[in-house]
């Protein structure tokens, strides 16, 4: 995505927007947490300071994202754009 063709979770050209999905049969088994933890760790290793994502307002995955450090950045008509810092220093 880019400024000219942004996704729902687009914040800046310097902040990668991520998207994951877990098939219904595997939800609640820690697959999403593992995927996101791995993505955050990989971003940290590559020197990427922040990640963004978009989630629908009523999606219970918001609790997972928040538990991994994502916070609401903006609302976009039924969805929330969330950001997290990938560094150990969350300030």
C-alpha positions in Angstrom: 0.0 0.0 0.0 1.0 3.6 -0.5 -0.2 7.1 0.0 -1.7 6.9 -3.5 -3.4 3.5 -2.8 -3.7 3.2 1.0 -5.2 0.2 2.8 -7.5 0.7 5.8 -4.6 0.4 8.2 -2.3 2.8 6.2 -0.7 5.4 8.5 2.6 6.3 6.8 4.9 5.1 4.0 7.5 4.3 6.7 5.1 2.1 8.8 4.3 -1.3 7.3 0.7 -2.3 7.4 0.2 -5.9 8.3 -2.7 -8.3 7.8 -3.2 -11.8 9.1 -6.0 -14.3 9.1 -6.6 -17.5 11.0 -9.0 -20.1 9.7 -12.0 -20.5 12.1 -11.0 -24.1 13.1 -7.7 -22.8 14.4 -8.9 -19.6 16.3 -8.3 -19.6 20.0 -5.4 -22.0 19.8 -2.6 -19.3 19.9 -2.0 -19.3 16.1 -2.8 -15.5 15.7 -0.6 -14.7 18.8 2.3 -16.7 17.3 1.9 -15.0 13.9 1.8 -11.5 15.3 4.6 -12.1 17.8 6.8 -13.4 15.0 5.9 -10.5 12.7 6.8 -8.0 15.5 10.0 -9.8 16.3 11.0 -9.9 12.6 10.2 -6.1 12.3 12.4 -5.4 15.3 15.3 -7.4 13.9 15.0 -5.5 10.6 14.9 -2.1 12.4 11.3 -1.4 11.6 10.1 0.8 14.4 6.3 0.5 14.1 3.6 -1.7 12.5 0.0 -0.9 11.7 -3.1 -2.9 11.1 -6.8 -2.4 10.6 -9.5 -4.3 12.4 -13.3 -4.1 12.4 -14.9 -2.5 15.4 -16.7 -5.6 16.5 -13.8 -8.1 15.9 -12.7 -9.8 19.1 -9.2 -10.0 17.8 -8.8 -6.4 19.0 -8.1 -7.9 22.5 -5.3 -9.9 21.0 -3.8 -6.9 19.3 -4.0 -4.8 22.4 -2.3 -7.6 24.5 0.6 -7.4 22.0 1.0 -3.6 22.4 -1.2 -2.3 19.6 -3.2 0.8 20.4 -6.0 2.6 18.6 -4.7 5.3 16.2 -7.8 6.3 14.3 -11.3 5.1 13.4 -12.4 4.7 9.8 -16.1 4.0 9.5 -16.5 0.7 11.2 -12.8 -0.2 11.6 -10.0 0.8 13.8 -6.4 1.5 12.7 -4.0 0.3 15.4 -0.3 0.8 15.8 2.5 -0.8 17.8 6.1 0.0 18.4 8.4 -2.9 17.7 11.3 -1.8 19.9 11.7 -3.0 23.5 11.2 0.6 24.6 7.4 1.1 24.3 7.6 4.8 25.2 
